[in-house]
Amino acid sequence: MGNIGLVYDDQREYRKALEYHLKSLNIYKAVHGEIHSSVASCYGNIGSVFEEQGDYAKALEYYLKSLGISKSVYGENHPALATSYENLGKLYYLQREDKQALECHLKCLEMKKLAHGENHPSLATSYNYLALVYKYQGEYEQALEYHLQSLAIEKAVSGEKHPDVATYYTNIGSVYKRLGDYDKALEYHFKSLDIFKSVYEENHPAIATNYANLGSVYQCQGEYNQAVECYLKSFHIYKSVHGKDHPHTIAIYNLICKIESMIENTTDA
């Protein structure tokens, strides 16, 4: 039942996902009682469904239940608590509670290192989450350092052409843009685009996002024609995948209109 719940969660069938996770939870509690690792896992799964629905208060409630039980089962500093701290860190980041997010992700990283050493694949995820928090805080050099650590681990584990490597290239490109190093930003966004194109079909949303990122950098450089070209590619993919009324499609369309207006005003001047 728990596995069925996870599948429904992946399919964004959240009502059914909750239904099966709650069934799983009730059976585990009936068999093992409240303080058991399987009960903690169920609470974590339920929290994840609420998070994906945007109900952060409920998600926090279940993540904290999961962490509390795990502490009772394993103790305060056991590596098994890493997932709970990672879930809480992601949630605090979404709520823009940076201090709590950093605290949780640093605890998670420490536990992963204790369990797996310095170069385990799971550390790449923790470094990435830490980088995202530092980026939001405007600590771009620190964010870049953690993103590069994520990239190095992921490339060692998955090779050069993995989608996760492409995602880390995207994140690095985004930080270079914030630093005003537009050439570096373009370099990493193009690296990301090449990988996504080799892995996915032409109309995959990840490719649309990549074109939007490239358009944003060109826009910052004042290269408006190239920006529009990239935004149009992004727009057509989003429209084919999500439809014309999806927020991503509308956002890109508005950017195109804005820049085309800027180009016209420049030409008139």
C-alpha positions in Angstrom: 0.0 0.0 0.0 2.9 2.4 0.7 4.4 1.6 -2.6 1.1 2.2 -4.4 0.9 5.5 -2.6 4.3 6.5 -3.9 3.3 5.7 -7.4 0.1 7.8 -7.1 2.3 10.6 -5.7 4.6 10.5 -8.7 1.4 10.7 -10.9 0.2 13.7 -8.9 -2.9 11.8 -7.8 -2.6 13.2 -4.4 -5.9 12.2 -3.0 -5.2 8.5 -3.8 -1.6 8.8 -2.6 -2.8 10.0 0.8 -5.5 7.3 0.9 -2.9 4.5 0.5 -0.3 6.1 2.7 -2.8 6.4 5.5 -3.9 2.8 5.0 -0.2 1.8 5.3 0.3 3.9 8.4 -2.7 2.4 10.1 -1.5 -1.1 9.5 2.0 -0.4 10.7 0.7 1.3 13.9 -1.7 -1.6 14.6 1.2 -4.1 14.3 4.2 -2.1 15.7 2.7 0.7 17.7 3.4 4.4 17.4 7.2 4.3 17.9 8.6 2.3 15.0 10.8 3.2 12.0 8.1 2.1 9.5 5.6 4.5 11.1 8.2 7.3 10.8 8.6 6.5 7.1 4.8 6.6 6.6 4.6 10.0 8.3 7.4 11.2 6.0 5.6 10.0 2.9 2.4 11.7 4.0 4.3 14.9 4.6 5.8 14.8 1.1 2.3 14.6 -0.4 1.1 17.6 1.5 4.3 19.5 0.5 3.7 18.8 -3.2 0.1 20.1 -2.8 1.5 23.3 -1.2 0.1 22.6 2.2 3.3 23.4 4.1 1.7 23.5 7.5 0.4 19.9 7.2 3.7 18.8 5.6 5.7 20.3 8.5 3.4 18.6 11.0 4.0 15.1 9.5 7.7 15.7 8.9 8.2 16.6 12.6 6.2 13.5 13.6 8.5 11.4 11.4 11.7 13.1 12.9 10.4 12.7 16.5 9.8 9.0 16.1 13.1 8.4 14.3 14.9 10.1 17.2 13.1 7.8 19.7 14.1 4.8 17.7 17.6 5.6 16.7 18.8 8.4 19.0 19.7 12.0 18.2 22.6 11.6 15.8 21.9 8.5 13.8 22.4 8.6 10.0 18.8 7.3 9.6 17.6 10.8 10.6 19.2 12.3 7.5 16.1 12.0 5.3 13.9 13.7 7.9 16.3 16.6 8.2 16.5 16.9 4.4 12.7 16.9 4.1 12.5 19.6 6.7 15.3 21.6 5.1 13.5 21.6 1.7 10.2 22.7 3.4 11.8 25.5 5.3 13.5 26.7 2.1 10.1 26.8 0.3 8.8 28.9 3.2 11.9 31.1 3.0 12.9 30.3 6.5 16.6 30.2 5.7 18.1 29.8 9.1 16.1 26.7 9.8 16.7 25.4 6.3 20.5 25.7 6.6 20.5 24.1 10.0 18.6 21.1 8.8 20.6 20.6 5.6 23.9 20.9 7.5 22.7 18.3 10.0 21.7 16.1 7.1 25.1 16.5 5.4 26.9 15.7 8.6 24.9 12.5 9.0 25.4 11.4 5.4 29.2 11.9 5.8 29.1 9.9 9.0 27.3 7.0 7.2 28.8 7.1 3.8 32.1 9.1 3.7 32.9 12.3 1.8 32.1 11.2 -1.8 28.8 9.4 -1.6 26.2 10.3 -4.3 23.7 11.4 -1.6 26.1 14.2 -0.6 25.6 15.9 -4.0 21.9 16.5 -3.1 22.8 18.0 0.2 25.4 20.3 -1.3 22.9 21.4 -3.9 20.2 22.2 -1.3 22.7 24.2 0.7 23.8 26.1 -2.4 20.1 27.0 -3.2 19.7 28.5 0.3 22.9 30.5 0.1 21.9 31.7 -3.4 18.6 32.9 -2.0 20.4 34.7 0.8 22.7 36.5 -1.8 25.7 34.5 -0.7 26.7 33.7 -4.3 30.3 32.7 -3.8 29.3 30.2 -1.1 26.4 28.9 -3.3 28.8 28.4 -6.2 31.3 26.4 -4.0 28.5 24.0 -3.0 27.1 23.7 -6.5 30.6 22.8 -7.8 30.9 20.1 -5.1 27.6 18.7 -6.1 28.6 18.6 -9.8 32.0 16.9 -9.1 30.3 14.1 -7.1 27.5 13.6 -9.6 29.9 13.5 -12.6 32.1 10.9 -10.8 29.0 8.8 -10.1 26.8 9.2 -13.1 29.2 10.3 -15.9 29.1 13.4 -18.0 25.7 13.0 -19.8 23.3 12.4 -16.9 20.3 14.7 -16.4 21.3 15.4 -12.8 24.7 16.7 -14.1 22.7 18.9 -16.5 20.6 20.2 -13.6 23.8 21.1 -11.6 25.1 22.9 -14.7 21.9 24.9 -14.8 22.2 25.8 -11.1 25.8 26.9 -11.6 24.8 29.0 -14.6 22.2 30.7 -12.5 24.7 31.7 -9.9 27.1 33.1 -12.5 24.3 35.2 -13.8 23.7 36.6 -10.3 27.4 37.3 -10.1 27.2 39.2 -13.4 29.6 36.8 -15.2 27.3 36.3 -18.2 29.8 34.5 -20.4 30.2 31.8 -17.7 26.5 31.7 -17.2 25.9 31.0 -20.9 28.7 28.4 -20.9 27.0 26.4 -18.2 23.5 26.8 -19.5 24.6 25.6 -22.9 26.4 22.6 -21.3 23.1 21.8 -19.6 21.1 22.2 -22.8 23.4 19.8 -24.7 22.9 17.1 -22.1 19.1 17.5 -21.9 18.9 17.4 -25.7 20.9 14.2 -25.8 18.7 12.6 -23.1 15.2 13.9 -23.7 12.9 14.5 -26.7 12.8 18.0 -28.3 9.7 19.1 -26.4 10.7 18.2 -22.9 10.0 20.8 -20.2 13.6 20.7 -19.1 14.7 21.9 -22.5 12.1 24.7 -22.3 13.5 25.8 -19.0 17.0 25.8 -20.4 16.0 28.1 -23.3 14.3 30.4 -20.8 17.5 30.5 -18.7 19.5 31.3 -21.8 17.0 34.0 -22.8 17.3 35.6 -19.3 21.1 35.8 -19.6 20.9 37.3 -23.1 18.3 39.8 -21.8 20.7 40.8 -19.0 23.4 41.4 -21.6 21.1 43.6 -23.7 21.2 41.0 -26.5 17.4 41.3 -27.0 17.1 39.5 -30.4 18.9 36.4 -29.0 16.8 36.6 -25.9 13.6 36.6 -27.9 14.8 33.7 -30.0 15.5 31.6 -26.9 12.2 32.7 -25.2 10.3 31.7 -28.3 11.8 28.2 -28.3 10.8 27.9 -24.6 7.3 29.2 -25.3 6.6 26.7 -28.1 7.7 23.8 -25.9 5.7 24.9 -22.9 2.7 25.5 -25.0 2.9 22.0 -26.6 3.4 20.3 -23.3 1.3 22.4 -20.9 -1.1 24.3 -23.1 -1.4 28.1 -23.6 -3.0 28.8 -20.2 -0.3 27.3 -18.0 1.7 29.7 -15.8 5.0 28.8 -17.4 3.6 29.4 -20.9 2.0 32.7 -19.9 5.2 33.9 -18.1 7.4 33.3 -21.2 4.8 34.9 -23.5 4.8 38.0 -21.3 8.6 38.2 -21.4 8.6 38.0 -25.2 6.1 40.8 -25.4 8.1 42.9 -23.0 11.4 42.5 -24.9 9.8 42.9 -28.4 8.4 46.2 -27.1 11.9 47.2 -25.9 13.4 46.3 -29.3 10.7 48.5 -31.0 11.4 51.4 -28.7 15.1 51.1 -29.4 14.5 51.0 -33.2 12.2 54.1 -33.0 14.8 56.0 -31.0 
